[in-house]
């Protein structure tokens, strides 16, 4: 019986010691004694709203130095528009420090999303004109592959002064893109890079005649391309346009 009483006495003593510690850590007592009175924000950002940032973190800071919930505060900050990554820490005795990494948009993605330079998708903020960014698209699981082919295509066509305006992988894995001169390029599913390389080598010859712009190129052939030609648009009304000849199709072999 005495042994049981001694054990109960030890448990009670430990509880009396631990309970105040638990109470302080959880902010039940002492929050006003160790308040967080300073907020320091680090990082280079242009679009993150400082007022929204302060408002988001304030509820977590009010519980005091020992009870502030750093992980919850960090998760809340990362939900703010333009915040790609946040890190929250505390400095004794009264400072809460925040590191902010802002999204840097690299491209538009699908409908209503942007792709950051770090390869993360985020919702397009309201009132943002992102029309100057290239349009990419595809299954979200294929973001790295889409970006890789976009970079390869940019190098191929950039050498001749063209930009890749649009690059999309559809649900079946088939690729298509649009160049800055308006040419639509159907690449297909297999061997996308070799097909684009062959097409890029021949493209300067295909666009030499400004009176016959290349509207569409289908690369889904083993030894050639199916090409659709258009007509040049004459903006000067005094310059007579050539007689309509209709759209032409041709097969270019490689």
C-alpha positions in Angstrom: 0.0 0.0 0.0 2.8 2.4 0.9 4.4 1.7 -2.6 1.2 2.7 -4.3 0.9 5.9 -2.3 4.5 6.7 -3.2 3.8 6.2 -6.9 0.7 8.4 -6.7 2.7 11.1 -4.8 5.3 11.1 -7.6 2.7 11.3 -10.3 1.0 14.2 -8.5 4.4 16.0 -8.0 5.2 15.6 -11.7 1.8 16.8 -12.7 2.2 19.9 -10.5 5.6 20.6 -12.2 4.4 19.9 -15.8 1.1 21.6 -15.7 2.4 25.1 -15.5 4.8 24.4 -18.3 2.1 23.0 -20.5 -0.1 26.0 -19.7 2.6 28.4 -20.7 3.4 26.5 -23.9 -0.2 26.4 -24.9 -0.9 30.0 -24.1 -3.3 29.3 -21.3 -1.4 31.5 -19.0 1.5 34.0 -19.4 0.7 35.2 -22.9 0.6 38.8 -21.6 3.9 38.3 -19.8 5.8 37.2 -22.9 4.0 38.9 -25.8 5.3 39.1 -29.3 5.7 42.8 -30.0 7.9 42.9 -33.2 7.3 41.5 -36.7 10.2 41.3 -39.1 9.6 40.3 -42.7 12.5 39.3 -45.0 12.4 38.7 -48.8 12.3 40.5 -52.1 8.7 40.8 -53.2 6.7 43.2 -55.2 3.1 41.9 -55.2 2.6 40.4 -51.8 0.3 42.8 -49.8 2.0 43.7 -46.5 -1.3 44.5 -44.9 -2.7 41.0 -45.8 0.5 39.4 -44.6 0.2 41.2 -41.2 -3.4 40.4 -40.8 -2.8 36.7 -41.6 -0.1 36.2 -39.0 -1.5 38.4 -36.2 -3.9 35.8 -34.7 -1.0 33.4 -34.2 1.3 36.0 -32.6 -1.3 37.0 -30.0 -0.8 33.8 -28.0 2.7 34.9 -26.8 6.2 33.8 -27.4 6.0 30.2 -26.1 2.5 29.4 -27.5 2.9 30.8 -31.1 2.0 28.1 -33.6 4.7 28.4 -36.2 3.6 25.7 -38.6 0.0 26.9 -38.6 1.1 30.5 -39.2 3.4 29.3 -42.1 0.5 27.4 -43.7 -1.8 30.4 -43.5 0.8 32.7 -45.1 1.3 30.3 -48.0 -2.4 30.6 -48.8 -2.0 34.3 -49.5 -1.9 35.5 -53.2 1.6 35.6 -54.7 3.2 33.8 -51.7 5.1 30.7 -53.0 6.9 29.8 -49.7 6.9 31.2 -46.2 9.1 30.4 -43.2 8.1 31.6 -39.7 10.4 31.6 -36.6 10.6 33.4 -33.3 13.5 35.3 -31.7 13.7 35.8 -28.0 12.3 37.6 -26.3 9.5 39.3 -28.4 10.1 39.0 -32.2 8.4 37.0 -34.9 10.4 36.7 -38.1 9.0 35.8 -41.5 10.8 34.9 -44.7 8.7 35.3 -47.8 9.4 33.9 -51.3 7.1 35.5 -53.9 5.8 33.7 -57.0 7.6 34.8 -60.1 5.2 34.0 -63.0 6.8 32.1 -65.9 3.8 31.2 -68.1 0.1 30.9 -68.1 -1.2 27.4 -67.6 -4.5 26.1 -68.8 -7.5 28.2 -67.6 -7.0 30.5 -64.7 -3.6 29.4 -63.5 0.0 30.6 -63.7 3.2 28.6 -63.6 6.0 30.0 -61.5 9.7 29.9 -62.3 10.0 27.2 -59.5 7.5 25.0 -61.4 4.6 25.6 -59.1 1.0 26.3 -60.3 -1.1 29.0 -58.6 -4.3 30.7 -59.3 -4.1 33.8 -61.5 -4.6 36.8 -59.2 -7.5 39.1 -60.0 -6.9 42.1 -62.2 -3.6 40.7 -63.5 -2.9 41.0 -67.2 -0.8 38.0 -68.0 -1.4 38.1 -71.8 2.3 38.7 -72.5 3.3 35.4 -70.9 3.5 32.2 -73.1 0.5 29.8 -72.8 1.4 26.3 -71.6 -1.0 23.5 -70.8 -1.4 19.8 -70.1 -2.0 17.4 -67.2 -0.6 19.0 -64.0 1.4 15.8 -63.4 3.3 16.6 -66.6 4.4 20.2 -65.7 8.2 19.3 -65.8 7.9 17.6 -69.2 5.9 20.5 -70.7 8.4 23.0 -69.4 11.3 21.0 -70.8 9.9 20.8 -74.3 9.0 24.5 -74.2 12.6 25.3 -73.3 13.9 23.1 -76.1 11.5 24.6 -78.6 12.4 28.1 -77.5 16.1 27.4 -78.3 15.2 25.8 -81.7 13.0 28.6 -83.0 14.6 31.5 -81.1 17.7 31.1 -83.4 15.6 32.4 -86.2 13.9 35.2 -84.3 10.7 33.4 -83.4 9.0 32.8 -80.0 6.9 29.9 -78.9 3.6 31.5 -77.9 1.7 28.3 -77.0 2.7 24.8 -76.2 0.1 22.2 -75.1 0.1 18.5 -74.3 -3.5 17.1 -74.5 -5.0 14.4 -72.4 -3.6 11.7 -74.9 -0.1 13.0 -74.7 -0.2 14.7 -78.1 1.8 17.9 -78.5 0.9 21.1 -80.4 2.4 24.6 -80.4 2.0 28.0 -82.0 4.9 30.3 -83.1 5.0 34.0 -82.9 4.5 34.3 -86.7 1.1 32.6 -86.3 2.1 29.1 -87.6 0.3 26.3 -85.9 2.4 23.2 -85.4 0.9 19.8 -84.8 3.7 17.6 -83.4 1.9 14.4 -82.3 2.7 12.0 -79.4 6.0 10.3 -80.4 9.4 11.7 -81.1 8.4 15.3 -80.4 12.0 16.6 -80.1 13.4 15.0 -83.3 10.3 16.1 -85.3 10.6 19.7 -84.1 14.3 19.7 -84.9 13.7 18.5 -88.5 11.0 21.1 -88.9 13.2 23.9 -87.5 15.9 23.1 -90.0 13.5 23.5 -92.9 11.4 26.4 -91.6 13.6 29.2 -93.0 13.0 27.9 -96.5 9.3 27.5 -95.8 8.7 31.1 -94.8 10.9 32.8 -97.4 7.9 34.0 -99.4 5.9 36.7 -97.4 3.1 36.4 -99.9 2.5 32.8 -98.8 2.6 32.6 -95.0 2.7 29.2 -93.4 -0.5 28.7 -91.4 -0.2 25.1 -90.3 2.4 22.3 -90.2 1.5 18.7 -89.3 4.6 16.8 -88.3 3.0 13.5 -87.7 4.6 11.8 -90.7 7.7 9.6 -90.9 9.5 11.4 -93.7 7.8 14.8 -94.2 5.3 17.4 -93.1 1.8 18.3 -94.3 1.7 22.1 -94.8 -1.2 24.5 -95.1 -0.4 27.9 -96.7 -2.4 31.1 -96.4 -2.3 34.6 -98.0 -0.5 37.7 -97.0 -2.6 40.4 -95.4 -2.0 43.8 -97.1 -2.8 46.6 -94.6 -2.3 49.5 -97.1 -5.7 49.9 -98.9 -3.9 51.5 -101.8 -1.8 48.4 -102.5 -3.8 46.0 -104.6 -4.0 42.5 -103.1 -3.2 39.5 -105.3 -6.1 37.6 -106.8 -7.5 35.1 -104.4 -6.0 31.7 -104.9 -7.4 29.9 -101.9 -5.5 28.0 -99.3 -2.9 25.5 -100.5 -1.6 22.3 -99.1 1.7 20.8 -99.7 3.8 17.9 -98.6 7.4 18.7 -97.6 9.8 15.8 -97.4 12.8 15.6 -95.2 
